[in-house]
Amino acid sequence: MSLLEPMLPAINKLSAELRSVDAKWLIGGSCGLVMHEIDTLRSPRDLDLYVDGGDIPAIHTALAQFAVDEPAYSETPIYASTLSHYEILGATIELVGDFRVQALDSVYTIEATYLWEHHGIELPLEGLAHHVKMMPLAHELIFNVLRERPDRYEAIAQAMRRSPERHMPALHDLLKRNRMGSEFCSRLERLFQN
């Protein structure tokens, strides 16, 4: 599967608009998975951009001409974050700041700047004018186990098992930096026993 229109042009435009912004951001979600060559079974419908809360104002200002709404805090029984949305070249961009997931007796907090500096994956992708950083597969694995999406996490774990030296250091680091419950750890352990 590849990133079909309008995602590639939108990523190029997004990257150009944010080049001069002093903020760290990473692409995640289904777009990030496709960029990691994980089959998501369908083309991404939107582009998830992860940032720390302190970087939201600068990014929102830079993207103001594309804004659909203003950044607003959102909380559900599982998720908490500050969200805003943008339309760029026909693609929907969701800016996700200070994202936290609470499930399976675990609390997982996304530290975007830390991930960008220590575990962000920069892959050259055909059709991209600029390199962009993506969330590491370790994040995608944790996130999808917590939200109980085996259609995603089984494919992610399989890719990680093929290159453990590339992916496991990030996984171990993220597990240490967050509070993960025994049910989550059991599910994770089963994924790597195969």
C-alpha positions as CSV (number, residue, x, y, z in Angstrom):
1,M,0.0,0.0,0.0
2,S,1.2,3.5,-0.7
3,L,0.2,7.0,0.3
4,L,-2.3,8.0,-2.3
5,E,-3.4,11.5,-3.3
6,P,-3.9,13.8,-1.5
7,M,-1.6,12.7,1.3
8,L,1.8,13.1,-0.3
9,P,1.2,16.6,-1.6
10,A,-0.3,17.6,1.8
11,I,2.7,16.2,3.6
12,N,5.0,18.2,1.3
13,K,2.9,21.4,1.8
14,L,2.8,20.8,5.6
15,S,6.5,20.3,5.8
16,A,7.2,23.5,3.8
17,E,4.8,25.5,6.0
18,L,6.5,24.2,9.2
19,R,10.1,24.5,8.1
20,S,10.7,27.8,9.9
21,V,8.7,26.9,13.0
22,D,10.7,26.0,16.1
23,A,8.7,22.9,17.0
24,K,9.1,19.2,16.9
25,W,6.4,17.2,15.2
26,L,6.0,13.6,14.1
27,I,3.6,11.8,11.7
28,G,1.8,8.9,13.2
29,G,-1.4,6.9,12.8
30,S,-2.3,5.2,9.6
31,C,-0.2,7.5,7.5
32,G,2.8,6.8,9.6
33,L,2.2,3.1,9.4
34,V,2.0,3.2,5.6
35,M,5.2,5.1,5.6
36,H,6.7,2.3,7.7
37,E,5.4,-0.1,5.0
38,I,2.8,-1.6,7.4
39,D,-0.3,-2.7,5.5
40,T,-3.3,-0.9,7.1
41,L,-5.8,-2.6,4.7
42,R,-7.1,0.7,3.5
43,S,-5.7,4.1,2.5
44,P,-5.3,6.6,5.3
45,R,-8.2,9.0,5.7
46,D,-6.3,11.7,7.5
47,L,-2.9,12.6,8.7
48,D,-2.1,12.6,12.5
49,L,0.6,15.1,13.6
50,Y,1.8,14.6,17.2
51,V,3.3,17.5,19.2
52,D,3.9,18.5,22.8
53,G,1.4,21.0,24.1
54,G,3.9,23.8,24.2
55,D,4.4,23.6,20.5
56,I,0.7,23.8,19.6
57,P,0.5,27.7,19.4
58,A,3.4,28.0,17.0
59,I,2.2,25.2,14.7
60,H,-1.4,26.5,14.8
61,T,-0.2,30.0,13.9
62,A,1.9,28.6,11.0
63,L,-1.1,26.6,9.7
64,A,-3.8,29.2,10.5
65,Q,-4.8,29.7,6.8
66,F,-5.7,26.0,6.7
67,A,-7.4,25.8,10.1
68,V,-10.9,24.3,10.4
69,D,-11.1,24.9,14.1
70,E,-9.1,26.1,17.1
71,P,-7.0,23.9,19.4
72,A,-9.3,22.5,22.1
73,Y,-8.8,20.1,25.0
74,S,-10.7,16.8,24.4
75,E,-11.1,13.9,26.9
76,T,-12.8,10.5,26.6
77,P,-12.6,7.6,29.1
78,I,-9.5,6.4,27.2
79,Y,-7.9,9.5,25.5
80,A,-6.9,13.0,26.5
81,S,-5.3,15.5,24.2
82,T,-5.6,19.0,22.7
83,L,-6.9,18.7,19.1
84,S,-7.2,20.9,16.1
85,H,-7.9,20.2,12.5
86,Y,-6.7,21.6,9.1
87,E,-7.5,21.0,5.4
88,I,-4.4,21.1,3.2
89,L,-4.7,20.3,-0.5
90,G,-7.8,18.1,0.1
91,A,-6.3,16.2,3.1
92,T,-7.5,16.4,6.7
93,I,-4.7,17.0,9.2
94,E,-5.3,16.4,12.9
95,L,-2.9,18.1,15.3
96,V,-2.7,16.1,18.5
97,G,-1.0,17.7,21.4
98,D,-0.1,16.3,24.8
99,F,-1.8,12.9,23.9
100,R,-2.4,10.5,26.8
101,V,-4.0,7.0,26.6
102,Q,-5.4,5.3,29.7
103,A,-6.4,1.7,29.2
104,L,-5.6,-1.8,30.4
105,D,-4.6,-0.4,33.8
106,S,-1.9,1.6,32.0
107,V,-1.1,5.3,31.4
108,Y,0.8,6.1,28.3
109,T,1.9,9.7,27.6
110,I,3.3,10.8,24.3
111,E,6.3,13.0,24.7
112,A,6.7,14.2,21.1
113,T,9.9,16.2,21.5
114,Y,11.5,13.3,23.3
115,L,10.4,10.9,20.6
116,W,11.6,13.2,17.9
117,E,15.0,13.6,19.4
118,H,15.6,9.9,20.5
119,H,13.4,7.6,18.4
120,G,11.8,9.5,15.5
121,I,12.2,7.7,12.3
122,E,13.3,9.7,9.2
123,L,12.8,7.7,6.1
124,P,13.2,9.0,2.5
125,L,9.9,8.5,0.8
126,E,9.4,8.7,-3.0
127,G,7.4,11.8,-3.8
128,L,8.4,13.7,-0.6
129,A,10.3,16.9,-1.2
130,H,11.6,17.0,2.4
131,H,12.4,14.3,4.9
132,V,9.9,14.1,7.8
133,K,10.0,12.2,11.1
134,M,7.5,9.5,11.9
135,M,6.5,8.0,15.2
136,P,8.6,4.9,15.9
137,L,6.8,1.5,15.5
138,A,7.3,1.0,19.3
139,H,4.8,3.9,19.9
140,E,2.4,2.5,17.3
141,L,2.5,-0.9,18.9
142,I,1.9,0.4,22.4
143,F,-0.9,2.7,21.2
144,N,-2.7,0.0,19.3
145,V,-2.4,-2.7,22.0
146,L,-3.9,-0.2,24.5
147,R,-6.8,0.5,22.1
148,E,-7.2,-3.2,21.4
149,R,-6.6,-3.1,17.7
150,P,-5.2,-6.5,16.8
151,D,-5.6,-5.7,13.1
152,R,-2.9,-3.1,13.6
153,Y,-0.7,-4.3,16.4
154,E,-0.1,-7.8,15.0
155,A,1.3,-6.4,11.8
156,I,3.4,-3.9,13.7
157,A,4.8,-6.6,16.0
158,Q,5.6,-8.8,13.0
159,A,7.6,-5.9,11.4
160,M,9.4,-5.3,14.7
161,R,10.3,-8.9,15.1
162,R,12.0,-8.8,11.7
163,S,14.3,-6.0,12.8
164,P,14.5,-6.2,16.6
165,E,17.8,-4.2,16.7
166,R,16.1,-1.3,15.1
167,H,12.8,-1.3,17.1
168,M,13.3,-2.9,20.5
169,P,15.4,-0.2,22.1
170,A,12.6,2.3,21.6
171,L,10.1,-0.1,22.9
172,H,12.1,-0.8,26.1
173,D,12.6,3.0,26.6
174,L,8.9,3.8,26.2
175,L,7.9,1.0,28.5
176,K,10.3,2.4,31.2
177,R,9.0,6.0,30.8
178,N,5.3,5.0,31.2
179,R,3.1,3.1,33.6
180,M,2.1,-0.1,32.0
181,G,-0.3,-2.6,33.7
182,S,0.1,-6.3,33.9
183,E,-2.6,-7.1,31.4
184,F,-0.9,-4.8,28.8
185,C,2.5,-6.5,29.6
186,S,1.0,-10.0,29.1
187,R,-0.4,-9.0,25.7
188,L,2.9,-7.5,24.7
189,E,4.8,-10.6,25.8
190,R,2.5,-12.9,23.8
191,L,3.2,-10.8,20.7
192,F,7.0,-11.5,21.0
193,Q,6.8,-15.2,21.9
194,N,5.9,-16.1,18.3
